[in-house]
Amino acid sequence: MNFKKLGVFAAAGVLTASLALFGCSSGGDGGGSTTTAGGYDLVNPGQLTVAASLDFPPFENLNGDAPEGFAVDLMGLLAEEMGLECNYLPSTKFDTIVPLIQTGGKADVGVSSFTITDKRLQQVDFTDTYCDVNQSITVRSDSGITDVSQLEGKKIGAQTGTTGYEWAAENIKDAEVTGFDEMTAVFAALDSGQIDGVAVDLPVANYYVKSYKDCQVINEIPTGEQYAVAVSKENPELTKALNKALQAVRDNGKYDELAAKWLQ
């Protein structure tokens, strides 16, 4: 998916009905793995068990107790193509998900807007990509800051373990970069003046500034990142099955329907 084609991303709608349609649910006991007829292992028979940090709208978020968002809908469609039920675990701390998938036993996949990076590829495999994004910088509207160069030596917030955190640490001179467990906490810190700016994927920034109206996005950073599903290196047949399902969802037009719903 081309980021420019998507334009300005925005959240839309409630997913409760579509979750029921797709068979996505929250919870799971994490029993012993089973091998399917397709040759891949599953933590729970008949279920695709997903680990995600559910605070990253419009991709994955909680609406009450129910997961919702573009990626949640997408995983429901992929599971449906594979003849499985999609089961989301309770929200999981972002920087623990890749190690969790690497270790195995708790979840089959990690789907939390993971950018493919060399570091992560040392730990897990990734499916084909499902979204292209760039980074961004958000500040308070009354800060007088209009460019990332003005953040030199200032306090920047980001979610721990994200490429936004890494970009800020590497590219904003003398910045004090603070990591938070959840994006809601990052934007709350910006809104209250504890930090001067936020580094986060642009679609997510565009979503949050709709709620934090005293904040604004000032820069899009052309990092050319690509999201994909994290899968254990010990489960290559699952990666293949997910890629096949992803291609089917692209071919039948349902992918474009999701993009129109969540990402425009």
VEXDREN-2710 file (C-alpha; in Angstrom, 1 decimal):
% VEXDREN-2710
k/r/px/py/pz
1/MET/0.0/0.0/0.0
2/ASN/1.4/3.4/-1.0
3/PHE/1.4/5.9/1.9
4/LYS/0.8/8.9/-0.5
5/LYS/-2.2/7.1/-2.0
6/LEU/-3.8/6.9/1.4
7/GLY/-3.5/10.7/2.1
8/VAL/-4.4/11.9/5.5
9/PHE/-5.2/9.0/7.8
10/ALA/-8.1/9.2/10.2
11/ALA/-9.9/6.9/12.5
12/ALA/-13.4/5.9/11.6
13/GLY/-16.3/3.9/13.0
14/VAL/-16.6/1.2/15.6
15/LEU/-15.5/-2.3/14.9
16/THR/-17.7/-4.3/17.2
17/ALA/-20.0/-5.6/14.4
18/SER/-17.1/-6.5/12.1
19/LEU/-15.2/-8.2/14.9
20/ALA/-18.2/-10.5/15.3
21/LEU/-18.2/-11.1/11.5
22/PHE/-14.5/-11.9/11.4
23/GLY/-14.5/-14.0/14.5
24/CYS/-11.9/-11.8/16.3
25/SER/-12.1/-11.9/20.1
26/SER/-10.0/-10.9/23.1
27/GLY/-8.5/-13.4/25.5
28/GLY/-7.0/-16.9/25.2
29/ASP/-5.4/-19.4/27.5
30/GLY/-2.2/-20.1/25.5
31/GLY/-2.2/-23.9/25.6
32/GLY/0.3/-26.3/23.9
33/SER/0.9/-25.8/20.2
34/THR/-0.7/-28.0/17.6
35/THR/0.3/-28.6/14.0
36/THR/-2.3/-27.9/11.3
37/ALA/-2.9/-29.7/8.0
38/GLY/-1.1/-26.7/6.4
39/GLY/2.0/-27.7/8.3
40/TYR/2.2/-24.7/10.6
41/ASP/1.9/-24.6/14.4
42/LEU/-0.8/-22.8/16.4
43/VAL/-0.8/-22.0/20.1
44/ASN/-4.5/-22.9/20.3
45/PRO/-6.2/-25.3/17.9
46/GLY/-8.4/-23.4/15.3
47/GLN/-7.2/-20.0/16.4
48/LEU/-4.8/-17.4/15.2
49/THR/-3.6/-15.9/18.4
50/VAL/-2.4/-12.3/18.1
51/ALA/-0.2/-10.2/20.5
52/ALA/-0.6/-6.4/20.1
53/SER/-0.2/-3.2/22.0
54/LEU/-3.8/-2.0/21.6
55/ASP/-3.2/1.7/21.9
56/PHE/-2.0/2.6/18.4
57/PRO/-5.1/3.8/16.4
58/PRO/-6.1/3.7/13.7
59/PHE/-4.3/0.4/13.4
60/GLU/-5.0/-1.3/16.7
61/ASN/-6.9/0.0/19.7
62/LEU/-9.4/-0.9/22.3
63/ASN/-13.1/0.2/22.1
64/GLY/-14.2/-0.8/25.5
65/ASP/-12.9/-4.3/25.8
66/ALA/-13.0/-5.1/22.1
67/PRO/-9.9/-4.6/19.8
68/GLU/-10.6/-2.5/16.8
69/GLY/-8.7/-0.8/13.9
70/PHE/-7.3/-1.4/10.4
71/ALA/-4.8/-4.2/11.5
72/VAL/-7.4/-5.8/13.7
73/ASP/-9.9/-6.0/10.8
74/LEU/-7.1/-7.2/8.5
75/MET/-6.1/-10.0/10.8
76/GLY/-9.7/-11.1/11.0
77/LEU/-9.8/-11.3/7.3
78/LEU/-6.6/-13.3/7.1
79/ALA/-7.8/-15.7/9.8
80/GLU/-11.0/-16.1/7.8
81/GLU/-9.1/-17.0/4.7
82/MET/-7.1/-19.6/6.7
83/GLY/-10.2/-21.1/8.2
84/LEU/-9.3/-19.9/11.7
85/GLU/-10.8/-17.8/14.4
86/CYS/-8.8/-14.6/15.2
87/ASN/-8.1/-14.3/18.9
88/TYR/-6.4/-11.2/20.4
89/LEU/-4.6/-11.5/23.7
90/PRO/-5.0/-8.7/26.3
91/SER/-3.0/-5.6/25.3
92/THR/0.7/-6.4/25.5
93/LYS/3.6/-4.0/26.1
94/PHE/5.0/-3.1/22.7
95/ASP/8.6/-3.7/23.3
96/THR/7.9/-7.2/24.7
97/ILE/6.0/-8.5/21.7
98/VAL/8.9/-9.4/19.4
99/PRO/10.7/-11.3/22.1
100/LEU/7.4/-13.1/23.0
101/ILE/7.0/-14.2/19.4
102/GLN/10.6/-15.3/19.2
103/THR/10.3/-17.4/22.4
104/GLY/6.9/-18.9/21.3
105/GLY/4.2/-20.5/23.3
106/LYS/1.9/-17.5/24.0
107/ALA/1.0/-16.1/20.6
108/ASP/1.3/-17.1/17.0
109/VAL/1.9/-13.6/15.6
110/GLY/2.7/-10.1/16.7
111/VAL/0.7/-7.4/14.9
112/SER/1.4/-4.1/16.4
113/SER/2.4/-1.8/13.5
114/PHE/5.9/-3.4/13.4
115/THR/8.2/-1.8/11.0
116/ILE/10.6/-4.4/9.4
117/THR/14.1/-3.6/10.7
118/ASP/17.4/-5.5/10.6
119/LYS/17.3/-5.8/14.4
120/ARG/13.9/-7.3/14.4
121/LEU/14.7/-9.6/11.5
122/GLN/17.4/-11.2/13.7
123/GLN/14.7/-12.2/16.2
124/VAL/11.6/-13.1/14.0
125/ASP/10.4/-13.5/10.5
126/PHE/8.0/-11.1/8.8
127/THR/5.2/-11.6/6.3
128/ASP/4.8/-9.5/3.2
129/THR/4.1/-5.9/4.1
130/TYR/0.7/-4.6/4.6
131/CYS/1.2/-0.8/5.0
132/ASP/3.7/1.9/4.2
133/VAL/4.2/4.8/6.6
134/ASN/6.5/7.7/7.5
135/GLN/7.4/9.2/10.9
136/SER/6.2/12.6/12.1
137/ILE/6.7/15.2/14.8
138/THR/3.9/16.7/16.8
139/VAL/4.1/19.7/19.2
140/ARG/1.7/21.8/21.2
141/SER/0.0/24.4/18.9
142/ASP/1.1/27.3/21.2
143/SER/4.8/26.2/21.4
144/GLY/6.0/28.4/18.6
145/ILE/7.8/25.3/17.2
146/THR/7.3/24.9/13.5
147/ASP/10.2/22.7/12.5
148/VAL/12.0/19.7/13.9
149/SER/15.3/21.8/14.0
150/GLN/13.8/23.8/16.8
151/LEU/13.6/20.8/19.0
152/GLU/17.4/20.6/19.5
153/GLY/18.1/20.0/23.2
154/LYS/14.4/19.7/24.1
155/LYS/12.3/16.8/25.5
156/ILE/10.9/14.4/23.1
157/GLY/8.4/11.6/23.9
158/ALA/7.9/8.3/22.0
159/GLN/6.7/4.8/22.7
160/THR/9.5/2.6/24.0
161/GLY/11.0/0.3/21.4
162/THR/9.5/2.0/18.4
163/THR/11.2/3.4/15.3
164/GLY/9.9/6.8/16.3
165/TYR/12.0/6.6/19.5
166/GLU/15.0/5.5/17.5
167/TRP/14.6/8.2/14.9
168/ALA/14.3/11.0/17.6
169/ALA/17.3/9.7/19.5
170/GLU/19.4/9.5/16.3
171/ASN/18.3/12.7/14.5
172/ILE/17.3/15.4/17.0
173/LYS/20.5/16.9/18.4
174/ASP/21.0/16.8/22.1
175/ALA/17.3/15.8/22.6
176/GLU/16.2/14.1/25.8
177/VAL/14.1/11.3/24.5
178/THR/11.7/9.7/27.0
179/GLY/10.1/6.3/26.4
180/PHE/6.5/5.6/27.4
181/ASP/4.7/2.2/27.5
182/GLU/1.6/3.5/25.7
183/MET/0.9/6.2/23.1
184/THR/-1.9/7.7/25.1
185/ALA/0.7/8.5/27.8
186/VAL/3.0/10.1/25.3
187/PHE/0.3/12.5/24.1
188/ALA/-0.9/13.2/27.6
189/ALA/2.6/14.2/28.5
190/LEU/2.8/16.5/25.5
191/ASP/-0.6/18.0/26.3
192/SER/0.4/18.7/29.9
193/GLY/3.8/20.2/28.9
194/GLN/6.0/17.5/30.3
195/ILE/7.6/17.0/26.9
196/ASP/8.1/19.4/23.9
197/GLY/7.4/17.0/21.0
198/VAL/6.3/13.5/20.0
199/ALA/7.9/11.3/17.4
200/VAL/5.4/8.7/16.1
201/ASP/4.2/7.2/12.8
202/LEU/2.2/9.9/10.9
203/PRO/-1.2/8.0/10.7
204/VAL/-1.1/7.7/14.5
205/ALA/-0.2/11.3/15.1
206/ASN/-3.1/12.4/12.8
207/TYR/-5.4/10.3/14.9
208/TYR/-4.3/11.6/18.2
209/VAL/-4.4/15.3/17.3
210/LYS/-8.1/14.9/16.7
211/SER/-8.5/14.3/20.4
212/TYR/-5.7/16.6/21.6
213/LYS/-6.8/19.7/19.8
214/ASP/-4.1/21.9/21.3
215/CYS/-1.5/19.8/19.5
216/GLN/-0.5/19.8/15.8
217/VAL/1.7/17.8/13.4
218/ILE/4.5/20.0/12.1
219/ASN/6.7/17.6/10.1
220/GLU/6.4/14.4/8.1
221/ILE/9.7/12.5/8.2
222/PRO/10.1/10.5/5.0
223/THR/11.5/7.3/6.6
224/GLY/9.7/4.9/4.1
225/GLU/8.8/2.3/6.7
226/GLN/6.8/-0.8/6.1
227/TYR/4.5/-2.7/8.5
228/ALA/4.4/-6.5/8.5
229/VAL/3.2/-9.4/10.8
230/ALA/5.9/-10.9/13.1
231/VAL/6.1/-14.7/13.1
232/SER/8.5/-17.1/14.8
233/LYS/11.4/-18.3/12.7
234/GLU/10.4/-21.8/13.9
235/ASN/7.1/-21.5/12.1
236/PRO/7.9/-20.7/8.4
237/GLU/4.8/-22.5/7.1
238/LEU/2.6/-20.0/9.0
239/THR/4.4/-17.1/7.3
240/LYS/3.7/-18.7/4.0
241/ALA/0.0/-19.2/4.9
242/LEU/-0.4/-15.6/6.0
243/ASN/1.2/-14.3/2.8
244/LYS/-1.2/-16.4/0.8
245/ALA/-4.1/-15.1/2.8
246/LEU/-2.9/-11.5/2.5
247/GLN/-2.6/-11.8/-1.3
248/ALA/-6.1/-13.2/-1.4
249/VAL/-7.5/-10.3/0.6
250/ARG/-5.7/-7.8/-1.8
251/ASP/-7.0/-9.7/-4.8
252/ASN/-10.7/-9.8/-3.7
253/GLY/-10.8/-6.1/-2.9
254/LYS/-11.4/-6.4/0.8
255/TYR/-8.0/-4.9/1.6
256/ASP/-9.0/-1.7/-0.2
257/GLU/-12.3/-1.6/1.6
258/LEU/-10.4/-1.6/4.9
259/ALA/-8.0/1.1/3.8
260/ALA/-11.0/3.3/2.8
261/LYS/-12.6/2.7/6.1
262/TRP/-9.7/3.3/8.5
263/LEU/-6.9/5.1/6.6
264/GLN/-8.5/7.9/4.7
END
